Amino acid sequence: MITKSSKTLLTYCRTDLQLHFLWSFFLTTLAIFFSYMIWSGLFATLIKEAIDLLTKGKWNWDDIVYGIAGWIFALLFLHPHLVRVIF
């Protein structure tokens, strides 16, 4: 059961996609110390994919989606007042 669920999880959340999410998240959270870093996760994701397009000749939308998700999650982490929680 655990093996089957872990294989299913890794099918949809591959480790390379997790890396894009975390890379974008951690770069963006550096805005805690340096406010201009708020855009760094998004820029790093787009620049990395542009380099992949030039070197490998392909554009991977999964990487973009996970990178942008990491950036958005970091923005919500930095500005929790933007999320309404109803209790």
C-alpha positions, 0 to 999 in steps of 0.5 A: 500500500505504501509503495503504491501510494509513493509511486503515485505521488512520485508520478505527479510530484517528481523530484525535479518538479519539487526542486523547481518549487523549492528553488522558487520558494526559497529564493522568494523568501529571501525577500524577508531580508532583501525586499527586491528578492520578491521577484527572484523565484519567478525570474529564476524559473523563467530564466532557467526554462529559457536556458533549457529552451536554448540548450535542450530545444524544449520548453517544459511547462511542468517546470514553469507551473511548479516554479510559479506555484512555489513563488505564489506560495512564498508570497502567501508565506511572506504576506499572510494577511492576503489569505483569509481564514474563516474559523 
